[in-house]
Each structure stands twice: as structure tokens, then as C-alpha cells.
Amino acid sequence: MLLLSKDVCVKFTSNLCMYICIWLQPLIKPYLQPGIRQITDGANFASAGAGALVETHRGLVINLKTQLRYFNNVERRLKQKLVDAEAENMLSRAVYLINIGGNDYLSPSFDSSSPKEYVAMVIGNFTSVIQEIYKRGGRKFGFLSVLPLGCLPSTRIPGKMGSCNEEFTTMAKLHNKALSELLERLEGQLKGFKYSKFNAFLSFTQRMNHPTRYGMLL
């Protein structure tokens, strides 16, 4: 994913994507960190533990819709700082990284919902945020699929081998399938919409199943 540019790099991410951006360009400080910042360098709205649903870790994180509100604030500040045409050009050339969803399935808020209904709620919130960024001028997006959630240390089934919890992993698979379908649909509906999606699920699985291939010692 190309992030080496003079354009705004607006990030709605968890830590993984944030590290990638830090490696590629100067550190973009958190949006809420006090002090003067150069908003033309980018904005970082990341919140560890956040979800697409407002109910996920409510009161402890900055949910995706609140992050979107902060982005709208940045857009207004850009237009105040620059002429409208220049601000719009920056927003359209920026890369918007979004990595969210996993926390919604690790801390489900609607236990009475079926898996497909719950995924639909997460994807629905996700969709409205993407569409709003597009409406504000965003055209280039980067996404990560959700990891195999049942194979995380905190979700594995207790025991000698620590087997993966298939219930969580099934939710991740449903989410990733719905996300792929959404992005393909948006690409056909929204003129100029471009995206890249990293298969974090596959990458994690390969490293988990074949650690020595990736330099990890057992």
C-alpha cells in the first residue's frame, strides 16, 4: 500500500496499521493529543479496542462514528487553512486506512442476534462511514480483513494444545466475506472509488501454521 506521499494520510486503524504508517512516514500523533499539529501531514483517529458498533466497549474507546466526526472536524479545518480547491484535492488524493471489526466479535453486544444478523450490523456501520468519507472527497482506501479471532491467545480453548475457538473464527470468516462483497459493490457504485485489502486472516494463519518459515523459533 502506497503511503509515501505529501498528501493527507487519514487513519481509522488499530495498532497494526498505525505501525505501518509510522514506518513509512513521520509519526502522526493521535488526534486528541494536546498540542499544535500539522493537519496537512495527516490525522490519526486510532483507538485500541474500538469497534464499528457504538456498543462495543462503550465508554472505554472512541467508536468508529465518533472517529468519523473527528475526521469531519479535520476536513473543516483544512478548508479554513487552505482554499477549498486545494483542500478538496488533498482529501481526494489521501489514503484512508481502516482496520476495524474484530473487537465487535470479541465483545458482542447483541447476544440475541444470529451470526449473520450481527455481521450485517457491523458491516452496515462500516458502510455508512466509508460512504461519508467518499462524500467528503475520499477516493483511496486501504482495508485489513479480520484475523482468525478464535486463534488469539485470549480466545483459545484452555488445555494442553490450546485449540482455536471456532465460534470466534467463524464470525471472522463471515465478516471477511461480507467485507469483500461490500468493497466490490462500492467499487461498482462509487465513481473513482479505489481500494486495496490486505488478507490479514491468511497471513496470520500461515504464520501460525508454519512459524519457522517466517523466522519464528519454537
Secondary structure by P-SEA (a helix, b strand, c coil): ccccccccccccccaaaaaaaaaacccccccccccccccccccccccccccccccccccccccaaaaaaaaaaaaaaaaaaccaaaaaaaaaabbbbbbcccccccccccccccaaaaaaaaaaaaaaaaaaaaaacccbbbbbcccccccccccccccccccccaaaaaaaaaaaaaaaaaaaaaaaccccccccccaaaaaaaaaaaccccccccc
